[in-house]
């Protein structure tokens, strides 16, 4: 089977026959980004691909005559028969779609897939309101147009009475998740008394997968499952304007203390880490192995075709000193492209475009082959990394989480890092991918659209694909004379025991070049009533006695430990003191962080959301959106409004 797979891949690489073109809107000529092109031979689907930022597509085919179907939500689907693809040349097929579908036709055409045994099929239907308000009902701008629009963006002025509804409806949250997708259950961090538990220890997390995944649900007119909402990933999705490190360290530490918006009698502590920016040209050579799931479950346009478009875009940014290999897995694993210099872009792209889906999913075999390939081309002093692209639905060979984690933990000792990119819906295995990334010295992103691929792989290239510090741990010792109780917001799957902080064998999070990490603590000042979990799980209130252990003005002591990327021990330590000084107003950074945290807690229907509502989250988000060069903050405002419209 393996020999057959490799032989098939070799034959495809020799084929230099392509079909290319541009998909536009009829009349205006505007490119349609993310349009789906399906290639049929009779009734058999041969390949599918999606368009890029300029409405372009390119697909490798064997010479023949095909039917080409072009699909874009809100536009009339067009199928063209008799498209000839001639051998040994680039064949062109352009298509213009009409946007004159009636709203009823759009609603019928747009279906949300649900899980079946091996692939996503039909499912729920969007409402008329969701379709009419969706950005997919009109052509998206090209990348250049999007950049020009961003420079012309006028920040919104927050006018509570005019722009935010007086009674913005709150989402109706189900008590139990009913999604067929797989998410790890989250038990939220509780308030801990500073007298009994003065020390809090956790591993950093720079992932933003949960936010992008929630955006996918909201854009489909659905609320995300509660356990899909990891609040720390909502917070860390956004850019924060922290100052760069100036002392030769890989990152700088910033703190801020202000009143808590959803509990004004409490305080909110923000801890921000800013990774050192490194120009792409100054990054060491990279040894990448693209590991792509080509099983039957990856057939849909938002899976393998989106994977291919994402990797093709990344290929354009590779340097001559970088190298790329391509490994695939379905019923078996195979090497499609041996390690190839980054300046041989056409060869790399041809290999990526040759991929097609089918069969079961031998994920462990693919992971093992990818690590072996990375090890055989290991660059000493360079960036060695496996980039896994999958929906996480492993079902052949080693497939349970514990066995896969053992495999990843073994391989991470070789100095090879892991990036996990999640794709698709219906059978998306979020929990498995979180575990693989956490245990593989890596990061996890969810790619719901080409714009997200650009954010993760291009805009944040260094942060996503180049590690500057590993096993980064934070430990805080609270002063009980100043703090009655505290709660870390999110990071539930990153909590560590107190003794783990000094244990160099204990795995923790990684930080990439230019990346930022933000963590929030809600603090109850000394002397106030604090919630304590009773044996039956209810919350009661009690008074705590002030400790006389410290009479200083210190609120807490913050310690941070990390390793250099290729070090196994000799962790370096950073330490700072935070004074008990509450700012009169929140900074722009903290305003944005509290907007994202509020939104996440409301979506989760958190026990600790206090007075937070979609309305208050929107007010904070609109304030933070006054400075929004990337447009992500304005999108946060739109998503909050979408959540309020879903009943």
Secondary structure, 3 states (H helix, E strand, C coil): CHHHHHHHHHHHHHCCCEEEEEEEECCCCCECCCCEEEEEECCEEEEEEECCCCCEEEEECCCEEEEEEEECCCCCCEEEEEEEECCCCEEECCEEECCCCCHHHHHHHCEEEEECCCCEEEEEECCHHHHHHCHHHCCCCCHHHHHHHHHCCCCCCCCHHHHCCCCCCCCCCCCCCCCCCECCCCCCCCCEECCCCCEEEEECCCCCHHHHHHHHHHHCCCCCCHHHCCHHHHHCCCCCCCCCCCCCCCEEEEEEEEEECCEEEEEEEEEEEEECCCCHHHCCCEEEEEEEECCHHHCCHHHHHHHHHHHHHHHCCCCCCCEEEEEEECCCEEEEEEEEECCCHHHHHHHHHCCCCCCCCCHHHHHHHHHHHHHHCCCCCCEEEEEEEECCCCCCCCCCHHHHHHHHHHHHCCCCEEEEEEECCCCCEHHHHHHHHHHCCEEEEEECCHHHHHHHHHHCHHHHHCEEEEEEEEEEEECCCCEEEEEECCCHHHECCHHHHHCCCCCCEEEECCCEEEEEEEEEECCCCEEEECCCCCEEEECCCCCCCCCCCEEEEEEEEEECCCCCCCCEEEEEEEECCCCCCCCHHHHHHHHHHHHHHHHHCCCCCCCCCHHHHHHHHHHHCCCCCCCHHHHHHHHHHHHHHCC
